[in-house]
Amino acid sequence: MDFSIIFENLHRYQEGLWITLQLTSLSVTIGLFLALILALMKNTTNPILSGFARCYIYVIRGTPLLVQLYLVYYGLSQLEIVRESFLWIFFREPYLCALFALTLNTSAYGAEIIRGAIKQTSLYEIEASYAFGMSKVQCYRRVIFPSVVRQAMPAYFNEIILMLHATSLVSTITIVDITGVARMLNSRYYAPFEAFISAGIIYLLLTILLVSIFTTLEKRINKQAYQLKIT
Amino acid sequence: MLSSEILGYSLSILKGAVLTVEVALLSLVISTVIGISGALAKKSNNRLLRYVLFLYTTIIRGIPELVLMLLIFFGGQIALNNLIFALGYDTYIDVNPFFTGVLTIGFIYGAYMIETFRGAIQAIEHEQIETAYAFGMNKWQVTRKIIFPQMALHALPSYTNNWLVLLKSTALVSVIGLNDMVRIANLASGSIKEPFIFYLFVCLIFLGFTAISLWGLKRICLHYNIDTEKVLKS
């Protein structure tokens, strides 16, 4: 194995890393907002809202991200309505298509995590808050959300790491992320071991870094919650 | 004209769906074997074995599936031919994308299955195992008669979940050139410009697979008298 190819092309990996990090952080951030809305929609008694949320989550979680990416990137460009409207500026770019598909994907998984956490909130706490005369919004803000944050955190951190790995699929729609760089180097030099092992190492290091950040965060937040409880 | 072509390609997508199921089922078998043996190995006191298992799960969880698959597909090609060359033969072998796909997916989900079965074994009451030994059963009998039947039930929720994720990840084999339904949809949209319909069709088939799997789970739950809702939630 000849890793000098990798060292010569290290700047490409750096650019790829930047793309991967951008896609992960943007999709997770936007996806979190959508997930929150979806989770609240699914919890409402309105049949249209909850039905829509249920269908959306079922369809997105039941189909592979790869097909979703293809559907957005290749499929939407086929539709006249998309091509002849202002949307075309958006869906013309592979980067924005990828971001769109990733965001939709993570929002469905995130919604399910948040909904599960809302359900876990003790009914007594909610009843007590109503008995204290809190409005629905106040109850959500003061009672449900703080508990949801603690409950959903571990699963959500896991979802972020899954998203980091999921971004590798965007290399199939011509985006040069870390995996894209590795595939390019492999086809140029026919050096699969060097190219993909270095990509794998970058992902592994990123994962380890994220996991250590998340465990510290989790510990800190749980500690705060514990201190609040005993005072 | 166009509609008959769409129909023709849809039929080949259905054929590709059969291949998808084959890949999924074979890799499920591999991952289950890895999962059960890994879970049993984790109980053992062999330090080297535990170290190897730790390395295995870390690598699988830290590296995207696509990168692993590309590494095994392209790297395996070179490694195999170097091996053949080193053995003194002068032939060239093409690595089969079907086996690469099955092996990679089986290998990846094996890591998750280890956790599934380890948790399931831990859920078995320890007294039962001790009692079995007290009755004079040997280690194999205990594993077969006490551990396995209960492990299977405890593992069911997480096993189903792994299966659903595994099924979807078979879409990745299209990237290494295997003619599963995703790749046939690619080819079809390349030749007649109707990608939206074809990918939508593939999505529907995947949703159908999910629905069938959940129906099967319900049947199993009915048979063993367990609450399906409870299984799906956990």
Chai-1 contact restraints between the chains, C-beta under 6 A:
chainA,res_idxA,chainB,res_idxB,connection_type,confidence,min_distance_angstrom,max_distance_angstrom,comment,restraint_id
A,G62,B,L207,contact,1.0,0.0,6.0,A-B,restraint_1
A,G62,B,T210,contact,1.0,0.0,6.0,A-B,restraint_2
A,T63,B,C203,contact,1.0,0.0,6.0,A-B,restraint_3
A,T63,B,F206,contact,1.0,0.0,6.0,A-B,restraint_4
A,P64,B,K168,contact,1.0,0.0,6.0,A-B,restraint_5
A,P64,B,A171,contact,1.0,0.0,6.0,A-B,restraint_6
A,L66,B,A171,contact,1.0,0.0,6.0,A-B,restraint_7
A,V67,B,A171,contact,1.0,0.0,6.0,A-B,restraint_8
A,V67,B,V182,contact,1.0,0.0,6.0,A-B,restraint_9
A,V67,B,Y199,contact,1.0,0.0,6.0,A-B,restraint_10
A,V67,B,V202,contact,1.0,0.0,6.0,A-B,restraint_11
A,V67,B,C203,contact,1.0,0.0,6.0,A-B,restraint_12
A,Y70,B,Y199,contact,1.0,0.0,6.0,A-B,restraint_13
A,L71,B,Y199,contact,1.0,0.0,6.0,A-B,restraint_14
A,Y74,B,S189,contact,1.0,0.0,6.0,A-B,restraint_15
A,Y74,B,P195,contact,1.0,0.0,6.0,A-B,restraint_16
A,G75,B,P195,contact,1.0,0.0,6.0,A-B,restraint_17
A,G75,B,F196,contact,1.0,0.0,6.0,A-B,restraint_18
A,G75,B,Y199,contact,1.0,0.0,6.0,A-B,restraint_19
A,Q78,B,P195,contact,1.0,0.0,6.0,A-B,restraint_20
A,Q78,B,F196,contact,1.0,0.0,6.0,A-B,restraint_21
A,H165,B,P64,contact,1.0,0.0,6.0,A-B,restraint_22
A,S168,B,P64,contact,1.0,0.0,6.0,A-B,restraint_23
A,S168,B,L66,contact,1.0,0.0,6.0,A-B,restraint_24
A,S168,B,V67,contact,1.0,0.0,6.0,A-B,restraint_25
A,T179,B,V67,contact,1.0,0.0,6.0,A-B,restraint_26
A,N186,B,F74,contact,1.0,0.0,6.0,A-B,restraint_27
A,P192,B,F74,contact,1.0,0.0,6.0,A-B,restraint_28
A,P192,B,G75,contact,1.0,0.0,6.0,A-B,restraint_29
A,F193,B,G75,contact,1.0,0.0,6.0,A-B,restraint_30
A,F196,B,V67,contact,1.0,0.0,6.0,A-B,restraint_31
A,F196,B,L70,contact,1.0,0.0,6.0,A-B,restraint_32
A,F196,B,L71,contact,1.0,0.0,6.0,A-B,restraint_33
A,A199,B,V67,contact,1.0,0.0,6.0,A-B,restraint_34
A,G200,B,I63,contact,1.0,0.0,6.0,A-B,restraint_35
A,G200,B,V67,contact,1.0,0.0,6.0,A-B,restraint_36
A,Y203,B,I63,contact,1.0,0.0,6.0,A-B,restraint_37
A,Y203,B,P64,contact,1.0,0.0,6.0,A-B,restraint_38
A,L204,B,G62,contact,1.0,0.0,6.0,A-B,restraint_39
A,L204,B,I63,contact,1.0,0.0,6.0,A-B,restraint_40
A,T207,B,G62,contact,1.0,0.0,6.0,A-B,restraint_41
